Amino acid sequence: MLVSRRHLVGEWRLLHKSIGITAMHMQLLHNNKVVIFDRTDFGRSNLSLPRGRCHYNSHDLVLHKDCSAHSVLYDIGSNTFRPLMVQTDTWCSSGAVLPNGTLVQTGGYNDGDHIIRTIAPCTGENCDWFELPRTLIQRRWYSTDHILPDARIIVIGGRKQYNYEFYPKNSRGNSAFRLQFLKSTRDRKDENNLYPFVFLLPDGNLLIFANTRAIILNYKKNQVVRELPSIPSDEPRNYPSTGSAVLLPLDENRPMEAEIMVCGGAPRRAYGLTANMVYMKALSSCGRISVSDDHGRWKMETMPTPRVMSDMLILPNGDILIINGASRGTAGWDNARSPVTRPVIYRPNMGRHNRFSIMKASSRPRLYHSSAILMTDGRVLVGGSNPQENYNFTGVEFPTDLSLEAFYPPFLARKHKHLKPTVLSMDEILIYKKSFSETFTVPRFLRMGTVSIRIIAPSFTTHSFSMNQRMVVLKGVVVVAVSANTYKFTAFGPSTKEIAPPGYYLLFVVHAGIPSSGMWVKIQDSTV
């Protein structure tokens, strides 16, 4: 039995009216802090660096001396933030988290396009960005990153970059590898293939989606295994006709199936028309395709409203949240109109006509350069929106937004409190294929078959795509009663590194569709 939540529409709460910067990029770290950053090439932000610090850079496009911050570290528990200092321009960059929890952030613009930056989940006022100068082989601007089973990060594409490379390098990986697919999917005027959607598949290959097409790539051999059918209607889904995409939850209790879902975007030519203040209606279609089936075909569905520049996030109960964006125009400076302030929840396992539910509206438009991520407790952190080339708060239709707010999905409603599990303790280490047991409490337990154990890899989110995001439903779950309202579950760690690359994940106990708060676990080969 799963509890019905269709009549619930979620809640919104403002966390900060201003954090001093707009949240173009976000990443949750395993110390429950969120790294947030914008770009550096527009001038001063609304947040000063601490203790009179300033950044000196003769290559900066606006300020050679900049005493303002363009990045912050947000503490979920205390709802506080502090400034961080980036040295080079992070505009439209990408990132992934290493197995040790360090964020590796790649590329950007101008002096930042060959740079790799790192920030570890440390504490203290000296915890800040560290830059590795000109580490990237090629310029990376609008590229996509993904963590791999061998703990390397693959960096794919970017503007006029039809190739990929790896970090860290190895003897074979000291060069960039050509990928003709990225060139063949580029529209001559509008591109429509930047920030390609990239997913690690359970067989170890990568799925890469750009524009309207998708391939399965064996990155170890630099070989295209096969090309999938183009998504129907021949309408682009990638920047600047920005849709979003997600790898639907992988369930180890069933025959392994990898299925992706792509939603929204804009019609072809829509980007160019915005120069004449013509804002075409965005796409309302979503497509699902099983990648595990060699003969898989797209199954199309229709969202309640057209959407461009929306984010897609996997919620702890396996639902998909579609949030932010507009219903007309495209990504890019002031290229969109008609903000879509109502999120939508998509339930992949419901009947075809019952999957979409419209949520409560936010009071704040979230357009170009907005972002959203899942937080530890199941809330969704939402920030950003700056369709202006500079920070502009007056005299424009959609001003720069420096706020942070939280969306509360329906499973956090008070009426479900009696069904919400609380995990009493959690092993910090999970071993591949090895069983583990933990206890949890729940005020009203329904029955044994209503419990699942799920892990989520937190995403690096920017430009409507959540890189590295994945959910795995762990197998072999057995639940026994320990005492009144207290239960013990047993489950198994992920089967392979291809299903769940090593690193930090949030583990959720889900009871009758209501998740616990997330517990951090590190997945690795052994405890040694």
CORLIN-V193578 format. One line per field, one symbol per residue. ss: DSSP state (A for helix, B for strand, O for the rest). Layout:
ss=???
This chain:
ss=OOOOOOOOOOBBBBBBOOOOOOOOBBBBOOOOBBBBBOOOOOOOOOOBOAAAOOBBOOOOOOOOBBOBOOBBBBBOOOOBBBBBOOOOOOOOOBBBBOOOOOBBBBOOOAAAOOOBBBBOOOOOOOOOOBBBOOOOOOOOOOOBBBBOOOOOBBBBOOOOOOBBBBBOOOOOOOOOBBOAAAAAOOBOOOBOOBOOBBBBOOOOOBBBBBOOBBBBBBOOOOBBBBBOOOOOOOOOOOBOOOOBBBBOOBBOOOOOOOBBBBBOOBOOOAAAAAAAOOOOBBOOBBBBBBOOOOOOOOBBBBOOOOOBOOBBBBOOOOOBBBBOOBBBBOOOOOOBBBBOOBBBBBOOOOOAAAOBBBBBBOOOOOOOOBBBBBOOOOOBBBBBOOOOOOOOOOOOOOOOOOOBBBBBOAAAOAAAAAAOOBBOOOOOBBBOOOBBBBBBBOOOOOOAAABBBBBBBOOBBBOOBBBOOBBBBOOOOBBBBBBOOBBBBBBBOOOOOOOOOOBBBBBBBBBOOBBOOOBBBBBBOOOO
